[in-house]
Amino acid sequence: MWSGMTHWHSQPIIFQNAPRPFTRSDLGSRRITAHALKTNSRYVRVFTNVWIDRDDDSAMPTPLWAGTTWLREATRLSGFRLLRSDVVGTLWTAARLYGLPVPNRIRDYALHIAGDATCIRISRPGVVLHRHQRLNYYDFFDLPLLAVPHLLIEVAPFLDISELVQIGDAAVSTRFSGPRTSVEQLRAELLSRKQVRNRRLLEHAISLIRPAVDSPRETWLRLWIINHGFPEPQVHPEVHSRIKNIALRPDLGYPDIKLAIEYEGDHHRTSPEQFAKDIERRQLMEAEGWTILRVSKRTDMAAFGNLLSQHLSR
């Protein structure tokens, strides 16, 4: 059973130049000879009977954040659908096109596609077919992708709890032109299915998903705090600065004791503009009586845990 909806027209878009795939049946309209297709290096085969023209600068609707990797993946999916219009992107293909945080350890760059139970077998190098009795999909920038609630169920067997929550947090946040779904939709999708692998893992992950999280490392830090027995911190607690009459929102915090916790990625250190903003924000928060604990990938987490314990026990 197929169920689709258009998902991207209300989102901010840009148009980027990218070659549109074509098949042998398009040679006449493109004024390309069979000889040129074989001998001219401007024509690149994507799949058997699907090519792109390197000199083609067609305007393609894309998300604001899309780069060359996104365009390459979109070209592969749209090219394959010229051969098989009955399939949609799924698994890591869909996750990357949605802008969801696929763990670096996942080195699977095959084109993952999904069809319904009647979808005939596909045997092509670098293409993996998944069949589903019920197939929900979104039209995402002219690309049909497995709906995110269904996608979360599909990726769960390959991920640990932290990685799964990182994807869930990203899916319900405004990052990358989101949100893609909601916690309620994720929960409803799981409840609607009788047989689901890793059901308990998914139930636990959905219970930990929070909106408005800015990065996977913020998710990781929040889960680290919870897993080490500390109360769950609030995501982006609001701190009103009377000096500048603005709202400041640290990554995590405990408003009742005015304790903020920030995760600092490398851009906080390497960007002069971000570094200056961090200094001002810290000064404004300290003026309101808040203490800020900072964590980076180089932090001694055992020491951080001891420090956090001291603050929470006061």
C-alpha positions in Angstrom: 0.0 0.0 0.0 1.4 3.4 -1.0 0.7 6.6 0.8 2.4 9.9 -0.3 2.3 13.6 0.4 4.0 16.7 -0.8 6.3 17.9 1.9 8.7 20.5 0.6 6.8 23.3 -1.1 6.3 25.3 2.2 10.1 25.1 3.0 12.7 27.7 2.0 14.4 26.6 -1.2 17.1 27.6 -3.6 17.7 26.5 -7.2 21.1 25.1 -7.9 22.6 24.1 -11.3 22.9 20.3 -11.7 22.7 17.9 -14.6 19.4 16.1 -15.0 19.7 12.4 -15.7 18.4 11.1 -19.0 17.9 7.7 -20.8 18.5 6.5 -24.3 14.9 7.5 -25.2 15.9 11.1 -24.6 18.7 11.2 -27.1 16.6 12.6 -29.9 15.2 15.5 -27.8 18.7 16.3 -26.5 20.3 16.0 -30.0 22.8 13.5 -28.8 24.0 10.7 -31.1 24.7 7.2 -29.9 28.3 7.6 -31.0 28.7 10.8 -28.9 27.2 9.0 -25.9 29.9 6.4 -26.1 32.9 8.6 -27.0 32.3 12.1 -25.5 33.6 12.4 -21.9 30.9 15.0 -21.1 28.3 12.1 -20.9 28.7 10.1 -17.7 26.8 6.9 -17.1 25.1 6.8 -13.7 23.4 3.4 -14.2 23.0 1.2 -17.2 20.9 3.2 -19.7 21.0 6.4 -17.5 23.5 9.2 -18.1 24.1 12.8 -17.1 25.6 15.6 -19.2 28.4 17.3 -17.4 27.6 20.5 -19.3 23.9 20.5 -18.3 23.1 23.4 -15.9 19.5 22.7 -15.3 18.0 24.4 -12.3 17.1 22.0 -9.5 15.1 22.9 -6.4 17.1 22.1 -3.3 17.1 22.8 0.4 19.1 25.9 1.5 21.7 23.7 3.1 22.3 21.3 0.2 25.8 20.9 -1.1 27.6 18.8 -3.6 27.0 15.5 -1.7 23.3 16.2 -1.5 23.2 16.9 -5.3 25.1 13.8 -6.1 22.7 11.6 -4.0 19.7 13.3 -5.5 21.0 12.7 -9.0 21.4 9.0 -8.3 17.9 8.6 -7.0 16.2 10.7 -9.7 18.3 8.8 -12.3 17.3 5.4 -11.1 13.6 6.4 -10.9 13.8 6.9 -14.7 14.2 3.2 -14.9 11.9 2.3 -12.0 9.3 4.9 -11.0 7.7 2.6 -8.5 10.5 3.0 -5.9 11.4 5.7 -3.3 14.5 6.5 -1.4 15.0 4.8 1.9 17.5 3.9 4.7 20.8 5.9 4.5 19.9 7.4 1.1 16.8 9.0 2.5 18.4 9.9 5.8 21.2 11.8 4.0 18.8 13.6 1.7 16.7 14.6 4.6 19.8 16.1 6.3 19.6 13.7 9.2 22.8 12.8 11.1 24.0 9.4 9.7 26.8 8.2 12.0 30.3 8.5 10.5 30.8 4.8 11.1 28.1 4.0 8.6 30.1 3.6 5.3 27.2 2.3 3.3 26.8 4.5 0.3 24.6 2.1 -1.8 21.5 3.6 -3.3 18.8 2.3 -1.0 15.3 2.2 -2.5 12.0 0.9 -1.3 9.0 -0.5 -3.0 5.7 -2.2 -2.0 5.2 -5.9 -1.7 4.5 -6.2 -5.5 7.8 -4.5 -6.5 9.8 -6.8 -8.7 13.3 -7.8 -8.0 16.2 -5.4 -8.8 19.7 -6.7 -9.5 22.1 -3.8 -10.1 25.5 -3.1 -8.5 25.3 -0.5 -5.8 21.5 -0.6 -5.6 19.6 -2.3 -2.6 15.9 -2.9 -2.8 13.7 -3.0 0.4 10.1 -4.2 0.2 7.3 -3.1 2.5 3.7 -4.1 2.9 2.9 -0.5 3.7 4.9 2.3 2.1 4.5 5.8 3.3 6.6 8.5 1.5 7.1 12.2 1.2 7.8 14.2 -1.9 10.9 16.0 -0.7 12.2 18.5 -3.3 10.9 16.4 -6.1 12.4 13.3 -4.5 10.1 10.6 -3.1 11.6 9.5 0.2 10.3 7.1 2.9 8.4 9.1 5.5 10.6 9.9 8.5 8.4 8.0 11.1 8.8 4.9 8.9 12.4 5.6 8.3 13.2 5.7 12.0 11.9 2.2 12.3 14.0 1.1 9.3 17.3 2.4 10.7 16.8 1.3 14.3 18.4 -2.2 13.9 21.7 -0.6 12.8 22.0 2.0 15.5 22.6 2.3 19.2 20.3 4.3 21.4 22.4 7.5 21.3 22.6 7.4 17.5 18.9 6.8 17.2 17.9 9.7 19.5 20.4 11.9 17.6 18.4 11.2 14.3 15.1 11.6 16.1 16.2 14.9 17.7 17.2 16.2 14.3 14.0 15.0 12.7 11.8 17.0 15.1 14.0 20.1 15.2 14.1 23.1 12.9 17.6 22.2 11.7 18.0 21.8 8.0 14.6 23.4 7.2 12.8 21.0 9.6 11.0 19.7 11.3 10.5 16.5 9.3 8.1 15.0 11.8 7.0 15.2 15.4 7.3 13.0 18.5 3.6 12.3 18.3 3.9 11.1 14.7 6.8 8.9 15.6 4.9 7.3 18.5 1.8 6.8 16.4 3.8 5.1 13.6 5.3 2.7 16.0 1.9 1.9 17.7 0.3 1.3 14.3 2.7 -1.6 13.5 2.2 -5.0 15.0 5.6 -6.5 14.1 8.6 -4.2 14.6 12.2 -5.2 15.2 13.8 -3.4 18.1 10.4 -2.2 19.4 11.7 -1.6 22.9 14.7 0.3 21.6 12.5 2.5 19.5 10.1 3.1 22.4 13.0 4.1 24.6 14.5 6.3 21.9 11.2 8.1 21.2 10.8 8.8 24.9 14.1 10.6 24.9 13.6 12.7 21.7 13.4 16.4 22.4 12.6 19.3 20.0 14.9 22.3 19.4 18.2 20.4 19.9 20.8 22.1 17.7 23.3 19.3 17.1 24.0 15.6 17.5 26.7 16.3 20.1 24.2 18.2 22.2 22.0 15.1 22.1 25.0 13.0 23.0 25.8 15.3 26.0 22.2 15.2 27.3 22.1 11.4 27.1 25.5 11.2 28.8 24.2 13.2 31.7 21.0 11.1 32.0 22.9 7.8 31.7 25.2 8.8 34.5 22.4 9.2 36.9 21.9 12.9 36.9 18.5 14.6 36.4 17.7 15.4 32.8 18.7 19.0 32.0 16.3 21.3 30.1 17.0 21.9 26.4 17.7 25.6 25.7 16.3 27.1 29.0 15.6 30.8 28.6 17.8 33.2 30.4 16.6 36.8 30.2 19.5 39.3 30.0 18.5 42.6 31.6 21.6 44.3 30.3 20.7 43.8 26.6 17.0 42.9 27.1 17.4 39.7 25.1 16.7 36.0 25.7 19.8 33.8 25.9 19.4 30.0 25.4 22.3 27.8 26.5 22.4 24.3 25.1 21.3 22.6 28.4 20.6 23.8 31.8 19.0 23.6 35.3 17.1 26.9 35.7 16.3 26.2 39.4 20.0 26.5 40.3 21.0 28.7 37.4 23.5 26.2 35.9 24.1 26.1 32.1 25.9 23.4 30.2 27.3 24.2 26.7 28.8 21.8 24.1 31.6 23.6 22.2 32.3 22.3 18.7 35.5 23.2 16.9 33.8 26.2 15.2 33.5 27.9 18.6 37.3 27.9 18.7 38.2 28.5 15.1 35.6 31.2 14.2 36.6 34.7 15.5 33.0 35.8 15.2 31.6 32.8 17.1 34.4 33.2 19.8 33.4 36.9 20.3 29.7 35.9 20.6 30.6 33.2 23.1 32.5 35.7 25.3 29.6 38.2 25.3 27.0 35.5 26.0 28.9 34.1 28.9 29.4 37.6 30.4 25.6 38.3 30.0 24.6 35.0 31.6 27.1 35.4 34.5 25.6 38.9 35.1 22.3 37.1 35.7 23.9 34.8 38.3 24.3 31.8 36.0 27.3 29.4 36.1 28.4 27.8 32.8 30.0 24.4 32.4 31.6 23.8 29.0 32.2 20.4 27.3 34.1 19.6 24.1 35.3 16.4 22.5 38.5 16.7 24.5 36.8 17.1 27.9 37.6 14.6 30.7 34.1 13.4 31.2 34.8 11.8 34.6 36.0 15.2 35.9 33.0 16.9 34.3 30.7 14.4 36.1 32.3 15.2 39.4 31.9 18.9 38.8 28.3 18.5 37.8 27.6 16.4 40.9 29.0 19.2 43.1 26.8 21.8 41.5 23.7 19.7 41.7 24.2 18.7 45.3 24.4 22.3 46.6 
